[in-house]
């Protein structure tokens, strides 16, 4: 009798542990599926964001190229302004020497 009782307890515990392990395995499988689904959507979001960043970087590079060209043009304009300012100063000095000789009315 004790043997059959022990066997029954063993079978109940065995079936209980199998059911417990099966439920935990099912829970783990569902968690894995949820993780892979969420990770997939996050990876898609990261991919889209990376593409947007790449577009912004390309636009920034193009803006940098335009800025370099503008700075070069500005340098040429400043040099031309310096030449014109110097010529104007020379002309005013010459005019000042001429008008210094003539009396004012």
C-alpha positions as CSV (number, residue, x, y, z in Angstrom):
1,X,0.0,0.0,0.0
2,X,2.8,2.4,0.9
3,X,4.4,1.7,-2.5
4,X,1.2,2.7,-4.4
5,X,0.8,5.8,-2.3
6,X,4.4,6.8,-2.9
7,X,3.9,6.1,-6.6
8,X,0.7,8.3,-6.7
9,X,2.5,11.1,-4.9
10,X,5.4,10.8,-7.3
11,X,3.1,10.9,-10.4
12,X,1.2,13.9,-9.0
13,X,4.4,15.8,-8.3
14,X,5.8,14.7,-11.7
15,X,2.7,15.8,-13.6
16,X,2.6,19.1,-11.5
17,X,6.2,19.9,-12.3
18,X,5.7,19.1,-16.0
19,X,2.7,21.4,-16.1
20,X,4.6,24.1,-14.2
21,X,7.5,23.8,-16.6
22,X,5.2,23.8,-19.6
23,X,3.5,27.0,-18.4
24,X,6.8,28.7,-17.7
25,X,8.0,27.6,-21.2
26,X,4.8,29.0,-22.8
27,X,5.3,32.3,-20.8
28,X,8.9,32.4,-21.9
29,X,7.9,31.9,-25.6
30,X,5.3,34.6,-25.4
31,X,7.8,37.0,-23.8
32,X,10.4,36.1,-26.6
33,X,7.8,36.8,-29.3
34,X,6.8,40.1,-27.7
35,X,10.5,41.1,-27.4
36,X,11.3,40.3,-31.0
37,X,8.2,42.2,-32.2
38,X,9.1,45.3,-30.1
39,X,12.8,45.0,-31.0
40,X,11.8,44.8,-34.7
41,X,9.7,47.9,-34.4
42,X,12.5,49.7,-32.6
43,X,15.1,48.6,-35.2
44,X,12.8,50.0,-37.9
45,X,12.5,53.3,-36.0
46,X,16.3,53.4,-35.6
47,X,16.7,52.7,-39.3
48,X,14.3,55.5,-40.3
49,X,16.0,57.9,-37.9
50,X,19.5,57.0,-39.2
51,X,18.2,57.7,-42.8
52,X,17.0,61.1,-41.7
53,X,20.3,61.9,-39.9
54,X,22.1,60.9,-43.1
55,X,20.0,63.3,-45.1
56,X,20.7,66.1,-42.6
57,X,24.4,65.3,-42.8
58,X,24.3,65.5,-46.6
59,X,22.5,68.8,-46.4
60,X,25.0,70.1,-43.9
61,X,27.9,69.1,-46.1
62,X,26.2,70.9,-49.1
63,X,25.7,73.9,-46.8
64,X,29.4,73.8,-45.8
65,X,30.4,73.7,-49.4
66,X,28.2,76.8,-50.2
67,X,29.5,78.5,-47.0
68,X,33.1,77.9,-48.2
69,X,32.3,79.4,-51.6
70,X,30.6,82.4,-49.9
71,X,33.6,83.0,-47.6
72,X,35.9,82.9,-50.6
73,X,33.7,85.5,-52.4
74,X,33.6,87.6,-49.2
75,X,37.4,87.5,-49.1
76,X,37.6,88.8,-52.7
77,X,35.0,91.4,-52.0
78,X,36.9,92.6,-48.9
79,X,40.1,92.8,-50.9
80,X,38.4,94.8,-53.6
81,X,36.8,97.1,-50.9
82,X,40.3,97.6,-49.4
83,X,41.6,98.7,-52.8
84,X,38.7,101.0,-53.4
85,X,38.9,102.5,-49.9
86,X,42.6,103.1,-50.4
87,X,42.0,104.7,-53.7
88,X,39.3,106.9,-52.3
89,X,41.6,107.9,-49.4
90,X,44.3,108.8,-51.9
91,X,41.8,110.9,-54.0
92,X,40.6,112.7,-50.9
93,X,44.2,113.5,-49.9
94,X,45.0,114.8,-53.3
95,X,41.8,116.9,-53.4
96,X,42.7,118.2,-49.9
97,X,46.1,119.4,-51.1
98,X,44.5,121.2,-54.1
99,X,41.8,122.8,-52.1
100,X,44.2,123.9,-49.4
101,X,45.9,126.2,-52.0
102,X,42.7,127.9,-53.1
103,X,40.9,130.2,-50.7
104,X,37.3,129.6,-49.7
105,X,34.7,132.1,-50.4
